[in-house]
Amino acid sequence: MSDTYDVVIIGGGPGGYNCAIRAGQLGLKTAIIEKRGVLGGTCLNVGCIPSKALLHASELFDEANHSFAGLGIKTGKVELDLKQMMSQKDEAVKGLTQGVEFLMKKNKVDYIKGFGKITGQGKVEVDGKTLETKNIVIATGSEPSTLPNIEIDEERVVTNTGAIALKEVPKKLILIGAGVIGLELGSVWSRLGSDVTVVEYLDRIMPGADNEVAKEAQRIFKKQGLDFRLGQKVTGVEKLKSKLKLFMEPAKGGDEEVLEADAVIVAVGRRPYTEGLGLEKVGAKLDKRGFVETDHFKAADGVWAVGDCIHGPMLAHKAEDDGAAVAELIAGKAGHVDYNLVPSVVYTNPEIAWVGKTEEQLKDAGIEYKKGKFPFQANSRARTNHETLGFVKILADAKTDQILGAHMVGVGVGEMIHEICVAMEFGAASEDVARTSHAHPTLSEAVRQAAMGVEGWTMQM
């Protein structure tokens, strides 16, 4: 193993390992450092992947309990084997992390386990050993944000890490935060039998999502059994022997209220993991929130940063694109990521997905727009599958018809959103999507019908 490199990457999550793969493909001598002892970062180990394994399993469990009989499928009593559900989740994670490690070998990337720290220009120290490099890439990701006066033990009061590893189904579960992570984890445990209460400081769920989508999603989640307490400030959690007490008060002032629970999930967002990296040694700076300050990914001479530790959507696929772009920039090629075209997906049931501008953003910017909206209730495949919740909404410029954003609630919209991503990447108009043939009967026809609706010529019910 050589100690001199073209690129040394600190952090083995989606941003780091994709940067390493692309750098290897481009012929750059590359090393990647990961302190966790296994590649994949938060996403693969305790975030995106394990949560999706539990979402999928819990959805099947719920369908077997509540939907099969109506479809003419008799199963008898369905029982939960939580231990096996967790085991299959762990197996999925193990297989994928091993796959990432294989990709390092395939692309001739040196994988070094340990904590990487910058000690000077072109120098990175790992457990007392110094690596010399022309370029350093910071890809250290993020960690869960917490609240004052709440002690996380990852057993009863947990972040996403503990929430995917609970040993039993809590009878009463309180979820602090109505964002993407919280809603996904809350829906898992609700389907498995928990009585879930969502406490949110804001007066709405899913900040950042289109308001019409957020309202529709909340209505659906409420019907599914989630109780929402919006506009509430959590002031503390008291741990008793057999239960937890959560203290909250109205965000705008008012009397304190106490809720009891068996478990509390703290899902109030994430913060960049950037402490102790030695960035000051090379003139790189952090802003007040701990993000690395960059100019087109460059933090200082020979130092780059990608993913959750810089500004932009804190999403694994955004980090992947960042990593690949930086590798290309280092190799002298053009590297660019348009954050307006990075889709967001909430993997609840039904899913929620969006890309581009919301109606609120367009109104605030004074941009005239048209919109087309189509409900899944009117989609043939959705009706056939008994999956009629939600809608597709497409926003387009009032003069040019260029697509400005798309917002969806429905089964499978996490896959459907990419049609709009491609369209927007090429500057397509809503009419371009409207005049593109879609197979019948498919759920994706709702996307076409919404595009038709922009100009008022929707053809289905």
C-alpha positions as a printed NumPy array, in Angstrom:
array([[  0.   ,   0.   ,   0.   ],
       [  1.531,   3.271,  -1.133],
       [  1.49 ,   6.263,   1.238],
       [  1.348,   8.838,  -1.598],
       [ -1.912,   9.458,  -3.452],
       [ -3.685,  11.672,  -5.947],
       [ -6.794,  11.643,  -3.755],
       [ -7.419,  10.801,  -0.098],
       [-11.062,  10.732,   0.953],
       [-12.098,  11.059,   4.595],
       [-15.442,   9.315,   5.03 ],
       [-16.81 ,   6.139,   3.482],
       [-20.475,   7.005,   3.006],
       [-22.261,   7.528,  -0.343],
       [-20.357,  10.737,  -1.085],
       [-16.992,   9.257,  -0.17 ],
       [-17.23 ,   5.841,  -1.766],
       [-18.747,   7.177,  -4.998],
       [-15.949,   9.733,  -5.185],
       [-13.458,   6.904,  -4.674],
       [-15.017,   4.728,  -7.372],
       [-15.105,   7.556,  -9.913],
       [-11.557,   8.605,  -9.062],
       [-10.391,   5.027,  -9.542],
       [-12.181,   4.817, -12.879],
       [-10.398,   7.998, -13.968],
       [ -6.997,   6.508, -13.132],
       [ -6.342,   8.514,  -9.961],
       [ -4.474,   6.765,  -7.154],
       [ -7.   ,   6.881,  -4.354],
       [ -7.412,   6.001,  -0.686],
       [-10.575,   6.128,   1.395],
       [-10.616,   6.368,   5.198],
       [-13.565,   5.274,   7.341],
       [-13.673,   5.332,  11.15 ],
       [-16.812,   3.167,  11.439],
       [-14.863,   0.056,  10.424],
       [-17.316,  -0.66 ,   7.61 ],
       [-18.085,   1.321,   4.465],
       [-21.481,   2.742,   3.525],
       [-21.86 ,   5.563,   6.038],
       [-25.084,   6.397,   7.837],
       [-27.178,   5.603,   4.757],
       [-26.121,   2.006,   4.362],
       [-25.547,   1.107,   8.011],
       [-28.222,   2.874,  10.079],
       [-30.231,   5.017,   7.672],
       [-31.625,   4.583,   4.158],
       [-31.08 ,   0.861,   3.687],
       [-32.069,  -0.686,   7.038],
       [-35.083,   1.611,   7.317],
       [-36.27 ,   0.547,   3.846],
       [-35.889,  -3.108,   4.822],
       [-38.196,  -2.481,   7.783],
       [-40.585,  -0.34 ,   5.751],
       [-40.97 ,  -3.111,   3.171],
       [-41.411,  -5.869,   5.75 ],
       [-43.88 ,  -3.874,   7.845],
       [-45.929,  -2.993,   4.759],
       [-46.251,  -6.687,   3.859],
       [-47.208,  -7.486,   7.459],
       [-49.883,  -4.791,   7.377],
       [-51.228,  -5.947,   4.011],
       [-51.441,  -9.551,   5.181],
       [-53.404,  -8.422,   8.226],
       [-55.741,  -5.936,   6.578],
       [-55.814,  -6.3  ,   2.788],
       [-55.399,  -9.937,   1.784],
       [-58.907, -11.029,   2.786],
       [-60.486,  -8.403,   0.532],
       [-58.452,  -9.737,  -2.384],
       [-59.661, -13.275,  -1.766],
       [-56.497, -14.484,  -0.034],
       [-57.041, -16.436,   3.171],
       [-53.962, -16.65 ,   5.369],
       [-55.236, -17.345,   8.852],
       [-53.725, -15.469,  11.767],
       [-50.574, -13.523,  10.848],
       [-47.977, -13.138,  13.593],
       [-45.005, -10.833,  13.918],
       [-41.517, -12.3  ,  14.33 ],
       [-39.636,  -9.09 ,  15.145],
       [-36.339, -10.906,  15.697],
       [-36.433, -12.368,  12.177],
       [-37.539,  -9.031,  10.716],
       [-34.479,  -7.39 ,  12.263],
       [-32.263, -10.267,  11.124],
       [-33.258,  -9.94 ,   7.457],
       [-32.652,  -6.203,   7.734],
       [-29.145,  -6.833,   9.061],
       [-28.422,  -9.359,   6.306],
       [-29.387,  -6.82 ,   3.652],
       [-27.045,  -4.254,   5.192],
       [-24.184,  -6.759,   5.481],
       [-24.452,  -7.817,   1.861],
       [-24.453,  -4.256,   0.581],
       [-21.547,  -3.065,   2.747],
       [-19.509,  -6.01 ,   1.53 ],
       [-20.447,  -5.028,  -2.004],
       [-19.104,  -1.51 ,  -1.484],
       [-15.829,  -2.901,  -0.142],
       [-15.573,  -5.104,  -3.24 ],
       [-16.021,  -2.023,  -5.44 ],
       [-13.032,  -0.425,  -3.714],
       [-10.859,  -3.4  ,  -4.667],
       [-12.293,  -3.513,  -8.178],
       [-11.368,   0.143,  -8.743],
       [ -7.954,  -0.178,  -7.039],
       [ -8.874,   2.076,  -4.114],
       [ -6.992,   1.558,  -0.845],
       [ -9.449,   1.201,   2.043],
       [ -8.052,   2.327,   5.398],
       [ -9.94 ,   1.863,   8.668],
       [ -9.506,   4.596,  11.28 ],
       [-10.121,   8.269,  12.026],
       [ -8.679,  10.543,   9.357],
       [ -7.426,  14.   ,  10.28 ],
       [ -5.739,  16.709,   8.222],
       [ -2.356,  17.632,   9.715],
       [ -1.111,  19.988,   7.002],
       [ -1.192,  20.764,   3.305],
       [ -1.569,  17.471,   1.494],
       [ -1.195,  15.431,   4.691],
       [ -3.768,  13.166,   6.354],
       [ -3.043,  11.223,   9.513],
       [ -4.759,   7.922,  10.301],
       [ -3.975,   6.371,  13.696],
       [ -0.453,   7.804,  13.732],
       [  0.316,   7.073,  10.078],
       [  0.645,   9.971,   7.613],
       [ -0.633,   9.801,   4.04 ],
       [  0.551,  12.338,   1.474],
       [ -1.813,  13.418,  -1.255],
       [ -2.433,  16.052,  -3.9  ],
       [ -6.127,  16.275,  -3.015],
       [ -8.135,  15.74 ,   0.17 ],
       [-11.895,  15.171,  -0.001],
       [-14.007,  15.673,   3.143],
       [-16.971,  13.289,   2.981],
       [-17.739,  12.845,   6.667],
       [-21.516,  13.156,   6.352],
       [-23.826,  14.039,   9.206],
       [-25.144,  12.875,  12.554],
       [-28.558,  13.173,  14.245],
       [-29.418,  16.524,  15.791],
       [-30.611,  16.396,  19.38 ],
       [-32.617,  18.592,  21.732],
       [-31.545,  20.187,  25.039],
       [-32.529,  18.293,  28.197],
       [-33.061,  15.021,  26.321],
       [-30.604,  12.202,  26.984],
       [-30.271,   9.732,  24.128],
       [-29.625,   6.152,  25.272],
       [-30.507,   4.368,  21.967],
       [-32.685,   1.957,  23.947],
       [-35.807,   3.839,  25.034],
       [-34.925,   7.366,  23.892],
       [-33.461,   6.839,  20.457],
       [-32.32 ,   8.453,  17.222],
       [-32.695,   6.698,  13.871],
       [-29.884,   4.36 ,  14.975],
       [-31.852,   2.957,  17.886],
       [-35.205,   3.197,  16.107],
       [-34.205,   0.511,  13.582],
       [-33.089,  -1.86 ,  16.35 ],
       [-35.797,  -1.789,  19.029],
       [-36.078,  -5.2  ,  20.687],
       [-39.849,  -5.079,  21.057],
       [-42.772,  -3.113,  19.659],
       [-43.52 ,  -0.155,  21.973],
       [-47.154,   0.051,  23.01 ],
       [-46.95 ,   3.836,  22.998],
       [-44.384,   5.585,  20.83 ],
       [-43.741,   9.335,  20.657],
       [-41.976,  10.708,  17.632],
       [-40.32 ,  14.129,  17.964],
       [-40.144,  15.673,  14.506],
       [-42.477,  15.347,  11.513],
       [-39.802,  15.302,   8.832],
       [-38.836,  12.534,   6.425],
       [-36.905,  10.333,   8.882],
       [-39.518,  10.602,  11.609],
       [-42.49 ,   9.841,   9.377],
       [-40.802,   6.792,   7.874],
       [-39.796,   5.324,  11.234],
       [-43.125,   6.214,  12.808],
       [-44.996,   4.436,  10.013],
       [-42.897,   1.277,  10.518],
       [-43.735,   0.948,  14.203],
       [-47.342,   2.008,  13.689],
       [-47.866,  -0.863,  11.245],
       [-46.217,  -3.269,  13.694],
       [-48.64 ,  -2.262,  16.445],
       [-47.44 ,   0.905,  18.189],
       [-49.77 ,   3.742,  19.115],
       [-47.772,   6.597,  17.531],
       [-47.965,  10.285,  18.433],
       [-45.98 ,  12.763,  16.326],
       [-44.9  ,  15.965,  18.092],
       [-43.7  ,  18.773,  15.814],
       [-42.515,  22.302,  16.626],
       [-43.849,  23.757,  13.362],
       [-47.53 ,  24.016,  12.493],
       [-47.151,  21.586,   9.571],
       [-45.422,  18.333,   8.67 ],
       [-42.58 ,  17.885,   6.16 ],
       [-41.09 ,  21.377,   6.025],
       [-39.706,  21.954,   2.54 ],
       [-42.378,  19.908,   0.804],
       [-45.171,  21.501,  -1.207],
       [-47.894,  22.541,   1.236],
       [-50.703,  20.813,  -0.672],
       [-48.713,  17.564,  -0.637],
       [-47.966,  17.908,   3.087],
       [-51.659,  18.426,   3.901],
       [-52.707,  15.415,   1.837],
       [-50.009,  13.263,   3.43 ],
       [-51.032,  14.287,   6.942],
       [-54.657,  13.454,   6.177],
       [-53.626,   9.983,   4.989],
       [-51.304,   9.338,   7.941],
       [-54.015,  10.407,  10.355],
       [-56.401,   7.864,   8.831],
       [-53.658,   5.256,   9.254],
       [-53.619,   5.939,  12.99 ],
       [-50.846,   8.502,  13.529],
       [-51.781,  11.275,  15.948],
       [-50.246,  14.687,  15.221],
       [-49.491,  17.34 ,  17.831],
       [-48.27 ,  20.291,  15.78 ],
       [-46.931,  23.616,  17.047],
       [-45.498,  21.989,  20.177],
       [-42.099,  22.55 ,  21.793],
       [-40.599,  19.551,  23.598],
       [-38.888,  20.708,  26.812],
       [-37.695,  17.396,  28.209],
       [-38.076,  13.645,  28.634],
       [-38.101,  11.986,  32.061],
       [-37.076,   8.342,  32.303],
       [-39.025,   6.305,  34.82 ],
       [-38.624,   2.598,  35.515],
       [-41.47 ,   1.385,  33.336],
       [-42.302,   4.375,  31.156],
       [-41.191,   7.743,  29.8  ],
       [-42.722,  11.15 ,  30.354],
       [-42.416,  13.755,  27.619],
       [-42.974,  17.396,  28.525],
       [-44.145,  19.868,  25.896],
       [-45.703,  23.282,  25.606],
       [-47.196,  25.283,  22.72 ],
       [-44.441,  26.776,  20.562],
       [-46.155,  30.177,  20.772],
       [-46.576,  29.983,  24.526],
       [-49.028,  28.261,  26.814],
       [-49.455,  25.591,  29.472],
       [-47.187,  22.576,  29.738],
       [-48.565,  19.146,  28.849],
       [-47.22 ,  15.702,  29.695],
       [-47.416,  12.629,  27.463],
       [-46.463,   9.097,  28.484],
       [-44.704,   6.585,  26.243],
       [-42.716,   3.369,  26.179],
       [-40.229,   4.778,  23.658],
       [-39.34 ,   8.149,  22.143],
       [-37.735,   8.662,  18.746],
       [-35.86 ,  11.968,  18.358],
       [-35.935,  12.856,  14.653],
       [-35.377,  16.606,  14.545],
       [-32.993,  16.646,  11.622],
       [-29.291,  16.133,  11.084],
       [-26.15 ,  18.224,  11.494],
       [-22.836,  18.02 ,   9.633],
       [-20.116,  15.875,  11.183],
       [-17.09 ,  18.157,  10.832],
       [-15.479,  18.489,  14.252],
       [-11.866,  17.473,  14.792],
       [-10.919,  17.096,  11.135],
       [ -8.063,  19.62 ,  11.204],
       [ -9.619,  21.814,   8.543],
       [ -8.061,  24.89 ,  10.112],
       [ -4.627,  23.496,   9.218],
       [ -5.278,  24.16 ,   5.531],
       [ -7.438,  27.28 ,   5.728],
       [-10.801,  25.556,   5.239],
       [-13.637,  27.107,   7.238],
       [-16.892,  26.036,   8.874],
       [-19.988,  28.216,   9.029],
       [-22.036,  28.768,  12.2  ],
       [-23.943,  25.523,  11.681],
       [-20.81 ,  23.452,  11.151],
       [-21.026,  23.071,   7.372],
       [-17.797,  23.242,   5.389],
       [-17.75 ,  26.447,   3.352],
       [-17.073,  25.673,  -0.307],
       [-16.958,  27.27 ,  -3.726],
       [-18.026,  24.651,  -6.262],
       [-17.007,  21.926,  -3.772],
       [-13.597,  23.523,  -3.096],
       [-12.907,  24.34 ,   0.563],
       [ -9.24 ,  25.339,   0.238],
       [ -6.289,  24.723,  -2.041],
       [ -6.258,  20.975,  -2.638],
       [ -9.2  ,  20.396,  -0.264],
       [-12.721,  19.499,  -1.376],
       [-15.952,  18.659,   0.461],
       [-19.07 ,  16.741,  -0.549],
       [-22.357,  15.391,   0.771],
       [-24.062,  16.204,   4.058],
       [-21.119,  18.204,   5.409],
       [-21.729,  20.961,   2.825],
       [-24.88 ,  22.907,   2.006],
       [-27.598,  21.434,  -0.184],
       [-30.108,  18.624,   0.281],
       [-28.927,  16.171,   2.96 ],
       [-29.649,  13.146,   0.79 ],
       [-27.546,  10.112,  -0.088],
       [-28.059,  10.485,  -3.841],
       [-27.035,  14.141,  -3.692],
       [-23.855,  13.053,  -1.906],
       [-23.224,  10.425,  -4.593],
       [-23.485,  13.065,  -7.314],
       [-21.238,  15.432,  -5.335],
       [-18.59 ,  12.725,  -4.972],
       [-18.553,  11.84 ,  -8.652],
       [-18.43 ,  15.52 ,  -9.635],
       [-15.427,  16.213,  -7.397],
       [-13.526,  13.214,  -8.766],
       [-14.115,  14.55 , -12.266],
       [-13.017,  18.06 , -11.293],
       [ -9.805,  16.676,  -9.784],
       [ -9.194,  14.767, -13.028],
       [ -9.569,  17.983, -15.021],
       [-13.053,  17.264, -16.313],
       [-16.327,  19.155, -15.881],
       [-18.136,  18.266, -12.671],
       [-21.478,  19.799, -11.751],
       [-24.607,  19.001,  -9.696],
       [-27.876,  20.912, -10.087],
       [-29.471,  20.771,  -6.633],
       [-32.796,  21.975,  -8.067],
       [-33.026,  18.623,  -9.879],
       [-32.266,  16.406,  -6.876],
       [-35.498,  14.53 ,  -6.055],
       [-36.774,  13.983,  -2.522],
       [-38.691,  10.852,  -1.558],
       [-40.47 ,   9.884,   1.66 ],
       [-40.791,   6.083,   1.703],
       [-44.015,   5.887,   3.663],
       [-47.08 ,   4.099,   2.317],
       [-48.121,   5.781,   0.123],
       [-44.849,   7.371,  -0.894],
       [-44.283,  11.102,  -1.264],
       [-41.909,  12.526,  -3.877],
       [-41.015,  15.888,  -5.32 ],
       [-38.455,  17.708,  -7.44 ],
       [-37.967,  21.35 ,  -8.381],
       [-39.949,  24.265,  -7.004],
       [-43.02 ,  24.175,  -4.791],
       [-46.037,  26.39 ,  -5.391],
       [-45.053,  28.443,  -2.341],
       [-41.546,  29.036,  -3.72 ],
       [-42.883,  30.1  ,  -7.107],
       [-45.35 ,  32.509,  -5.51 ],
       [-42.655,  34.007,  -3.273],
       [-40.397,  34.498,  -6.32 ],
       [-43.196,  36.119,  -8.299],
       [-43.026,  33.49 , -11.059],
       [-46.226,  32.974, -13.022],
       [-47.038,  29.306, -13.382],
       [-49.683,  26.837, -14.466],
       [-50.42 ,  23.512, -12.828],
       [-51.906,  20.207, -13.757],
       [-53.156,  17.794, -11.11 ],
       [-54.391,  14.24 , -11.455],
       [-55.722,  11.972,  -8.676],
       [-54.813,   8.287,  -8.465],
       [-58.503,   7.706,  -7.777],
       [-58.976,   8.235, -11.532],
       [-56.089,   5.98 , -12.598],
       [-57.12 ,   2.55 , -13.915],
       [-54.228,   0.602, -12.418],
       [-54.553,   2.333,  -9.051],
       [-58.269,   1.5  ,  -8.953],
       [-57.555,  -2.124,  -9.907],
       [-54.857,  -2.421,  -7.225],
       [-56.934,  -0.637,  -4.548],
       [-54.131,   1.964,  -4.267],
       [-56.037,   5.152,  -4.975],
       [-54.652,   7.532,  -2.352],
       [-52.895,  10.694,  -3.487],
       [-52.257,  12.637,  -6.676],
       [-49.646,  13.942,  -9.111],
       [-49.149,  17.682,  -9.553],
       [-46.947,  19.293, -12.215],
       [-45.993,  22.977, -12.244],
       [-44.907,  24.721, -15.441],
       [-43.919,  28.239, -16.477],
       [-47.026,  30.148, -17.58 ],
       [-45.306,  31.523, -20.7  ],
       [-42.771,  28.913, -21.822],
       [-44.465,  25.758, -20.416],
       [-41.074,  24.601, -19.085],
       [-41.567,  22.238, -16.147],
       [-40.604,  23.946, -12.887],
       [-41.519,  21.242, -10.379],
       [-43.503,  18.103,  -9.685],
       [-45.09 ,  16.903,  -6.443],
       [-46.613,  13.489,  -5.879],
       [-48.333,  11.413,  -3.217],
       [-49.133,   7.808,  -4.063],
       [-47.971,   4.214,  -4.255],
       [-44.729,   4.013,  -6.226],
       [-44.191,   7.734,  -6.791],
       [-40.61 ,   7.372,  -5.569],
       [-39.974,   5.633,  -8.898],
       [-42.257,   7.835, -11.011],
       [-40.573,  11.1  , -10.007],
       [-37.517,  10.3  , -12.131],
       [-39.432,  10.766, -15.373],
       [-39.838,  14.4  , -14.391],
       [-36.202,  14.656, -13.263],
       [-35.045,  13.612, -16.741],
       [-37.547,  15.944, -18.386],
       [-36.366,  18.89 , -16.297],
       [-32.709,  18.033, -16.935],
       [-33.362,  18.56 , -20.647],
       [-35.557,  21.633, -20.155],
       [-38.726,  19.876, -21.254],
       [-42.151,  21.465, -21.372],
       [-45.192,  19.871, -19.761],
       [-46.467,  19.225, -23.301],
       [-43.415,  17.043, -23.994],
       [-44.459,  14.699, -21.181],
       [-48.132,  14.991, -22.107],
       [-47.453,  13.851, -25.683],
       [-45.171,  10.951, -24.676],
       [-46.95 ,   7.593, -24.838],
       [-47.232,   5.759, -21.504],
       [-48.158,   2.094, -21.244],
       [-51.734,   1.336, -20.177],
       [-52.714,   0.457, -17.527],
       [-49.884,   1.805, -15.364],
       [-49.658,   4.082, -12.359],
       [-47.256,   6.307, -14.307],
       [-50.108,   7.323, -16.596],
       [-51.061,   9.679, -13.755],
       [-47.868,  11.628, -14.497],
       [-48.862,  12.014, -18.135],
       [-52.403,  13.006, -17.227],
       [-51.123,  15.651, -14.787],
       [-48.904,  17.013, -17.578],
       [-51.931,  17.125, -19.869],
       [-53.776,  18.993, -17.134],
       [-51.299,  21.886, -17.265],
       [-52.93 ,  22.922, -20.56 ],
       [-56.364,  21.638, -19.579],
       [-56.654,  18.554, -21.787],
       [-56.625,  15.705, -19.3  ],
       [-58.249,  12.721, -21.055],
       [-59.139,  10.332, -18.264],
       [-61.803,  10.543, -15.566]])
